[in-house]
Structure formats: C-alpha cells, structure tokens
Amino acid sequence: MNGLVMGAAIQPVQRVWRNRAKAPAVLANLLTGTFARYLSASVVALGADAGSFLVLLNAGMAPAPAAAAGFMLGIVVNWLVSSRVMFAASVAVAGPERRRQQALFLASAMVGLVLTTVIVGWGASHAINPRLAKLVAVGVSFITTSGLRHVLVFGKPRQG
C-alpha cells in the first residue's frame, strides 16, 4: 500500500479519535448547560400541565380544551421557574426590555399552545387516546418552544 492510500485510510480514524476526546465535554454541557436548564424548567411545568390535563379530562372536559387549559397553566409555571430560577441571570431588568422578553416568552408559548391544542384535537377526532396525543404534543411543543426561547427570549442579544 502506498503512503497516499494509507494516509487516506488513517485520517477518518484520527478524526473520530479527536471527536471522541471531546465527548465528555459535550456530555457535561448537555447535563449542566442551557439544554439541561430548559429541560428542568419544562419538566416542572409539564407536571402542572399534564396533571391539570388529566384532572380536567377525568372531570369530563373535551380533550382539546383540557389540553389547552393544562398548557396555559404550564406556561405560567414555566415562566416563573425559568425567570426566577433557571435563567434568572438572563432575565432583563424591569422596564421595556423585560416586557419585550415577557412578550416573546408568551409568543413562544402561544406557538406551543396552538401545536398542543391542534395535535390533541386532531387525535381526539381520529379516535386516538387523548393521553397519547398529549404525549406527542408535549414532545413537539418542547422542541419548538425551547428553540424559540433559546434564540428569542433568553439568548444573548446580538449586535449588528
């Protein structure tokens, strides 16, 4: 085998090995960084959301309105946990910038509310168990709203 072919075969192995060395740092950041804080705040809010959804569903409320009501309670809990605990250092001081941040948070929540209500309503209209539809809605909404909040609400302002 000539050196050129041998070098081409070794380069991918070297690249994988270098990336493998970075894996612990990436994992540590996932477990303690911004994603972990979004996930933690969302888990607390999900408790309020899912708990109230199940209570309302068991009380006879239709699935879509029960999902919407639960999600709205979850929005309030998520803002309180996010702004007071998880992202306290990223919350703007009182005034116009804080109101802007709250409005953006609410806008991201409305996106999640619409997604949740539509997914659960669609599931109910197609004879899908509302609990299963809510589970799907939770995943879709988490990914969507977390991305919006990371970029628009709690992200560092970008100049230019």
C-alpha positions as CSV (number, residue, x, y, z in Angstrom):
1,M,0.0,0.0,0.0
2,N,1.5,3.4,-0.9
3,G,1.6,6.3,1.6
4,L,-1.1,8.2,-0.1
5,V,-3.7,5.4,0.3
6,M,-2.5,4.7,3.8
7,G,-2.9,8.3,4.8
8,A,-6.4,8.5,3.4
9,A,-7.4,5.5,5.4
10,I,-5.9,6.9,8.7
11,Q,-7.5,10.4,8.5
12,P,-11.0,9.3,9.3
13,V,-9.8,7.3,12.3
14,Q,-7.8,10.3,13.6
15,R,-10.9,12.5,13.1
16,V,-13.1,10.1,15.1
17,W,-10.5,9.8,17.8
18,R,-10.2,13.6,18.2
19,N,-14.0,13.9,18.4
20,R,-14.2,11.1,20.9
21,A,-11.9,13.1,23.2
22,K,-14.5,16.0,23.1
23,A,-17.4,13.7,24.0
24,P,-17.1,14.1,27.8
25,A,-17.2,17.9,27.5
26,V,-20.2,17.8,25.2
27,L,-22.0,15.4,27.6
28,A,-21.1,17.6,30.6
29,N,-22.5,20.6,28.8
30,L,-25.7,18.7,27.9
31,L,-26.2,17.7,31.6
32,T,-25.4,21.1,33.1
33,G,-25.8,23.7,30.4
34,T,-28.6,25.6,28.8
35,F,-30.3,22.4,27.4
36,A,-30.4,20.9,30.9
37,R,-32.0,24.1,32.3
38,Y,-34.6,24.2,29.5
39,L,-35.4,20.6,30.2
40,S,-35.6,21.1,34.0
41,A,-37.9,24.1,33.7
42,S,-40.0,22.2,31.2
43,V,-40.3,19.1,33.5
44,V,-41.6,21.2,36.3
45,A,-44.1,23.0,34.0
46,L,-45.1,19.6,32.5
47,G,-46.1,18.4,35.9
48,A,-48.6,21.3,36.2
49,D,-49.7,20.9,32.6
50,A,-50.1,17.2,32.5
51,G,-51.6,17.0,36.0
52,S,-54.3,19.6,35.2
53,F,-54.9,18.0,31.8
54,L,-55.6,14.6,33.4
55,V,-57.8,16.1,36.1
56,L,-59.8,18.1,33.6
57,L,-60.1,15.1,31.2
58,N,-61.3,12.8,34.1
59,A,-63.8,15.5,35.0
60,G,-65.4,15.2,31.6
61,M,-63.8,18.1,29.7
62,A,-63.2,17.5,26.0
63,P,-59.6,16.6,25.2
64,A,-58.6,19.8,23.2
65,P,-59.9,22.3,25.8
66,A,-58.4,20.2,28.6
67,A,-55.0,20.2,26.8
68,A,-55.2,24.0,26.2
69,A,-56.1,24.7,29.8
70,G,-53.3,22.5,31.1
71,F,-50.8,24.1,28.7
72,M,-51.8,27.6,29.9
73,L,-51.1,26.6,33.5
74,G,-47.8,25.1,32.4
75,I,-46.9,28.4,30.6
76,V,-47.3,30.3,33.9
77,V,-45.3,27.7,35.8
78,N,-42.6,27.7,33.1
79,W,-42.2,31.5,33.2
80,L,-42.0,31.5,36.9
81,V,-39.4,28.7,37.1
82,S,-37.4,30.0,34.0
83,S,-37.3,33.6,35.0
84,R,-36.8,33.1,38.8
85,V,-34.6,30.1,38.9
86,M,-33.2,28.6,35.7
87,F,-32.5,31.8,33.7
88,A,-32.5,34.5,36.4
89,A,-29.2,35.9,35.1
90,S,-30.7,36.2,31.6
91,V,-33.9,38.0,32.6
92,A,-33.9,41.6,31.6
93,V,-34.3,44.3,34.3
94,A,-37.7,45.8,34.9
95,G,-38.9,48.1,32.1
96,P,-39.4,47.9,28.4
97,E,-36.8,45.2,27.8
98,R,-38.4,42.9,30.5
99,R,-41.8,43.5,28.9
100,R,-40.3,42.6,25.5
101,Q,-38.9,39.5,26.9
102,Q,-42.2,38.5,28.5
103,A,-44.0,39.2,25.3
104,L,-41.6,37.0,23.4
105,F,-41.9,34.2,26.0
106,L,-45.7,34.5,25.7
107,A,-45.5,34.4,21.9
108,S,-43.4,31.2,22.0
109,A,-45.9,29.8,24.5
110,M,-48.8,30.6,22.1
111,V,-47.0,28.6,19.4
112,G,-46.8,25.7,21.8
113,L,-50.4,26.2,22.8
114,V,-51.6,26.1,19.2
115,L,-49.5,23.0,18.5
116,T,-50.8,21.2,21.6
117,T,-54.4,22.0,21.0
118,V,-54.3,21.1,17.3
119,I,-52.4,17.8,18.0
120,V,-54.7,16.7,20.8
121,G,-57.8,17.9,19.0
122,W,-56.8,16.0,15.8
123,G,-56.0,12.9,17.8
124,A,-59.4,13.0,19.5
125,S,-61.2,13.5,16.2
126,H,-59.4,10.4,14.9
127,A,-60.2,8.2,17.9
128,I,-56.6,8.4,19.3
129,N,-56.3,8.2,23.0
130,P,-56.0,11.8,24.2
131,R,-53.2,10.9,26.6
132,L,-51.2,9.5,23.7
133,A,-51.9,12.6,21.6
134,K,-50.9,14.8,24.5
135,L,-47.6,12.9,24.8
136,V,-46.9,13.6,21.2
137,A,-47.9,17.2,21.6
138,V,-45.5,17.5,24.6
139,G,-42.6,16.4,22.5
140,V,-43.4,18.6,19.5
141,S,-44.1,21.6,21.7
142,F,-41.0,21.2,23.8
143,I,-38.7,21.1,20.9
144,T,-40.4,24.1,19.2
145,T,-40.8,26.3,22.2
146,S,-37.3,25.5,23.6
147,G,-35.7,26.5,20.4
148,L,-37.7,29.7,20.2
149,R,-36.9,30.6,23.8
150,H,-33.2,29.8,23.4
151,V,-32.9,32.1,20.4
152,L,-35.5,34.8,21.0
153,V,-36.2,35.1,24.8
154,F,-33.2,34.1,26.9
155,G,-30.5,34.2,24.3
156,K,-27.9,36.9,24.5
157,P,-28.7,39.9,22.3
158,R,-26.7,40.0,19.2
159,Q,-25.3,43.2,17.8
160,G,-25.4,44.1,14.1
